[in-house]
Amino acid sequence: MEQVAFFAGAIGALGGAIAVILLRNPFYSVLALVVHLFSLAGLFLLLHAEFLAAAQVVVYAGAVMVLYVFVAAYVGGIEEPLWDAIPGQRILAPLVAGALFIELSIAILASGLESLGSEGPTIPLGFGSPEAIGKSLLEDFLIPFEAASMLLLIAAVGAVVLAARRPPLDSPDVEEPSILNPPEGGV
């Protein structure tokens, strides 16, 4: 049963991650990211890290995804050309993707073949508990933890400032962009 749950979680995580990249609509891309995060929470449960699974659902799939949905709704569906961003991207992208696939396949096969006959690592008592996570975050990884929290705070304040500076479209000072009257700074 554990193997079935692992493969279901792995397929959900990979499918959600691929859908995030391939979907053109930002709203559907955010929903695919939610599927990915829920699948990761299921994989954390298989590793007996119940606190991490709950935090994954509450913090990322809950709070952060709500923020992403609001940003996607606020920005709207801006259509960008798919292949015109980098010159030579049509040739370079499949080559880089193929090289990355080969490299990851070699790394996975090399490390996976060694552990085929083993039982896997032993999980110490208390692994994934709130006490172990808190100790790890506040003793071993304090500086990266604080840097990440400052970065998220700066991003939230920046989003509020940018949203406050944007005038509403129905105000008399704002002209709606059109083909004859493009917005300032180009299209």
C-alpha positions in Angstrom: 0.0 0.0 0.0 2.9 2.3 0.8 4.3 1.9 -2.7 1.0 2.7 -4.3 0.7 5.9 -2.2 4.3 6.8 -3.1 3.7 6.4 -6.9 0.3 8.3 -6.6 2.1 11.2 -4.8 5.0 11.1 -7.2 2.8 11.2 -10.3 0.7 14.0 -8.8 3.8 16.0 -7.9 5.4 15.5 -11.4 2.1 16.1 -13.2 1.4 19.3 -11.2 4.9 20.6 -11.8 4.8 19.9 -15.5 1.3 21.5 -15.8 2.6 24.7 -14.0 5.1 25.0 -16.9 2.9 24.0 -19.8 -0.3 25.8 -19.0 -0.6 29.3 -20.6 -3.3 30.6 -18.3 -1.8 31.9 -15.0 -4.8 30.9 -13.0 -4.8 27.3 -14.1 -1.0 27.3 -13.6 -1.6 28.3 -9.9 -4.2 25.5 -9.5 -1.7 23.0 -10.9 0.8 24.3 -8.3 -1.7 23.6 -5.6 -2.0 20.0 -6.9 1.8 19.8 -6.8 1.9 21.0 -3.2 -0.8 18.7 -2.0 1.1 15.8 -3.6 4.3 16.9 -1.8 2.4 16.9 1.5 1.3 13.3 0.8 5.0 12.4 0.2 5.9 14.1 3.5 3.3 11.9 5.2 5.0 8.8 3.8 8.3 10.0 5.4 6.5 10.3 8.8 6.9 14.1 8.7 3.4 15.0 9.7 4.2 18.5 10.8 5.9 19.3 7.5 2.9 17.9 5.6 0.5 20.0 7.6 2.7 23.1 7.2 2.9 22.4 3.4 -0.9 22.4 3.2 -1.6 25.3 5.5 1.2 27.7 4.5 1.9 27.0 0.9 -1.3 25.5 -0.5 -3.3 27.8 1.6 -1.8 31.2 2.2 0.8 31.5 -0.5 -1.6 30.1 -3.2 -4.3 32.6 -2.2 -1.7 35.4 -2.8 -0.7 33.9 -6.1 -4.4 33.7 -7.2 -4.9 37.4 -6.3 -1.7 38.3 -8.2 -2.8 36.3 -11.3 -6.2 37.9 -11.2 -4.7 41.4 -10.7 -2.2 41.1 -13.5 -4.5 39.3 -15.8 -3.7 37.2 -18.8 -0.9 38.9 -20.6 -0.2 37.1 -23.8 3.5 36.8 -24.5 5.1 35.2 -27.5 6.2 31.7 -26.7 9.4 31.4 -28.6 10.6 35.0 -29.2 12.1 35.8 -25.8 15.6 34.6 -26.6 17.2 34.4 -30.0 17.8 30.7 -31.0 15.5 29.5 -28.2 13.8 27.0 -30.6 17.0 25.1 -31.0 18.6 25.7 -27.6 15.6 24.7 -25.4 15.3 21.1 -26.6 19.0 20.6 -26.4 19.2 21.9 -22.9 16.2 19.8 -21.9 17.7 16.7 -23.4 21.0 17.2 -21.7 19.3 17.8 -18.3 17.2 14.7 -18.8 20.3 12.6 -19.5 22.2 14.0 -16.6 19.3 13.5 -14.1 18.8 9.9 -15.5 22.4 9.0 -14.9 22.4 10.5 -11.4 19.2 8.7 -10.4 20.3 5.4 -11.8 23.7 5.6 -10.3 22.4 6.3 -6.8 19.3 4.2 -7.1 20.9 0.9 -8.2 23.2 0.9 -5.1 20.2 0.9 -2.7 18.0 -1.7 -4.5 18.6 -4.5 -2.0 18.6 -2.4 1.2 15.8 -1.6 3.6 16.4 2.1 3.4 17.5 4.5 6.1 16.3 4.2 9.7 14.1 7.0 10.8 15.1 8.3 14.3 12.4 8.8 16.9 10.8 12.3 16.7 11.8 12.8 13.0 9.5 15.4 11.5 8.0 16.5 14.8 7.5 20.2 15.5 10.3 20.1 18.1 12.8 18.6 15.6 11.7 21.1 12.9 11.9 24.1 15.2 15.3 23.0 16.5 16.6 22.6 13.0 15.3 25.9 11.8 16.3 28.0 14.8 19.7 26.4 15.6 21.1 24.9 12.4 19.5 27.1 9.7 18.8 30.3 11.6 20.4 32.7 9.0 18.7 31.2 5.9 15.4 31.0 7.8 15.6 34.7 8.8 16.7 35.7 5.3 13.8 33.9 3.7 11.3 35.6 6.1 12.8 39.0 5.4 12.6 38.3 1.6 8.9 37.4 1.9 8.2 40.5 4.0 9.9 42.7 1.5 8.0 41.0 -1.4 4.7 41.5 0.4 5.4 45.2 1.1 6.5 45.7 -2.5 3.3 44.2 -3.8 1.2 46.4 -1.6 3.2 49.5 -2.7 2.9 48.6 -6.4 -0.8 47.9 -6.1 -1.4 51.2 -4.3 0.4 53.2 -7.1 -1.7 51.8 -9.9 -4.6 54.1 -10.6 -8.0 52.5 -11.2 -9.0 52.1 -14.8 -12.3 54.0 -14.4 -10.6 57.2 -13.1 -10.7 60.2 -15.5 -6.9 60.6 -15.4 -6.3 57.1 -16.9 -6.8 56.5 -20.6 -7.4 53.0 -21.6 -4.6 51.7 -23.9 -5.5 50.9 -27.4 -3.8 50.3 -30.7 -3.9 54.0 -31.6 -3.0 55.1 -28.0 -0.4 52.6 -26.6 0.6 52.8 -22.9 3.7 54.7 -22.0 6.9 52.7 -22.0 5.9 50.5 -25.0 3.6 47.6 -25.3 
